[in-house]
Amino acid sequence: MTYFLLIFNIIMMSIGQLFFKQSAIFSDHHPELNIALKYILNPWFYGAISFFAISTFAWVKILTQMKISVAYPILSISYILTAIGAYYIFQERLTVVNMVGIFLIMAGVSLISIK
């Protein structure tokens, strides 16, 4: 159950980051709005905050059941999901350097997960 909650948390964080990116695009496309209105009128911003709020509650529950020294490094999988999401949703490039970094994160998570 704890690992399921951790996977859920990783997904919520990744979706939240993608919503923040879309929020930034919204803000960029509305230069006529002042800084406050760029947030107040930005539905993507509210979505991002919502996903992060959900992930925060899940994170606190995870930490009651798992060592932070194990859970936190596994959380870095969200970097991988976010990069893949950015590639498909925003057509951001995944360079060789990005791919090597993703591989290193996966290798590190695998090492930490060994009991």
C-alpha positions in Angstrom: 0.0 0.0 0.0 2.8 2.4 0.8 4.5 2.0 -2.6 1.1 2.4 -4.3 0.7 5.7 -2.4 4.3 6.7 -3.4 3.5 6.0 -7.1 0.3 8.0 -6.7 2.3 10.9 -5.2 4.9 10.8 -8.0 2.1 11.0 -10.6 0.4 13.9 -8.8 3.6 15.8 -8.6 4.4 15.2 -12.3 0.9 16.3 -13.4 1.2 19.4 -11.1 4.5 20.4 -12.8 3.0 20.0 -16.3 0.1 22.2 -15.1 2.6 24.8 -13.8 4.2 24.8 -17.3 0.8 25.3 -18.9 0.1 28.1 -16.3 3.3 29.8 -17.5 2.2 29.5 -21.1 -1.1 31.1 -20.1 0.6 34.0 -18.4 2.9 34.5 -21.3 0.0 34.7 -23.7 -1.7 37.4 -21.6 0.8 40.2 -21.3 -2.0 42.7 -20.9 -2.8 41.3 -17.4 -0.9 42.5 -14.4 1.0 39.9 -12.3 -1.9 39.3 -9.8 -4.5 38.8 -12.6 -2.2 36.4 -14.4 -2.6 34.1 -11.4 -6.2 34.9 -10.4 -7.5 34.3 -13.9 -5.3 31.3 -14.7 -7.2 28.0 -14.4 -3.9 26.0 -15.0 -2.4 27.6 -11.9 -5.3 26.4 -9.7 -5.0 22.9 -11.2 -1.3 22.8 -10.4 -1.8 23.9 -6.8 -4.5 21.3 -6.5 -2.3 18.5 -7.7 0.5 19.6 -5.4 -1.9 19.8 -2.4 -3.0 16.2 -3.0 0.6 15.1 -3.4 1.4 16.9 -0.1 -1.2 15.0 1.8 -0.1 11.7 0.3 3.5 12.6 1.1 2.8 13.1 4.8 1.0 9.7 4.9 4.0 8.1 3.1 6.4 9.4 5.7 4.4 7.8 8.5 5.1 4.4 6.8 8.5 4.7 5.2 11.9 6.1 5.9 12.5 9.5 4.2 16.0 8.3 3.2 14.2 5.7 1.0 11.1 7.6 0.0 12.6 10.9 -1.1 15.1 9.5 -3.6 12.3 7.4 -5.2 10.3 10.6 -5.5 12.9 11.7 -8.2 11.0 9.4 -10.6 8.7 12.4 -10.9 11.6 14.1 -12.9 11.4 11.3 -15.4 7.7 11.4 -15.8 7.7 15.2 -16.1 10.4 15.1 -18.8 8.4 12.5 -20.7 5.2 14.5 -20.3 6.9 17.7 -21.5 8.1 15.8 -24.5 4.7 14.7 -25.5 2.5 17.6 -24.4 4.8 20.6 -25.0 7.0 19.1 -27.7 10.1 19.8 -25.6 13.2 18.0 -26.8 14.8 15.1 -25.0 18.5 15.3 -25.8 21.1 12.6 -25.3 22.2 14.4 -22.1 18.5 14.3 -20.9 18.3 10.6 -21.6 21.6 9.9 -19.8 20.4 11.9 -16.8 17.1 9.9 -16.8 19.0 6.7 -16.9 21.2 7.8 -14.0 18.1 8.7 -11.9 16.6 5.3 -12.7 19.9 3.6 -11.7 20.1 5.6 -8.5 16.5 4.8 -7.5 17.2 1.1 -8.2 20.3 1.1 -5.9 18.4 2.9 -3.1 15.5 0.4 -3.4 17.8 -2.6 -2.8 17.2 -3.8 0.7 
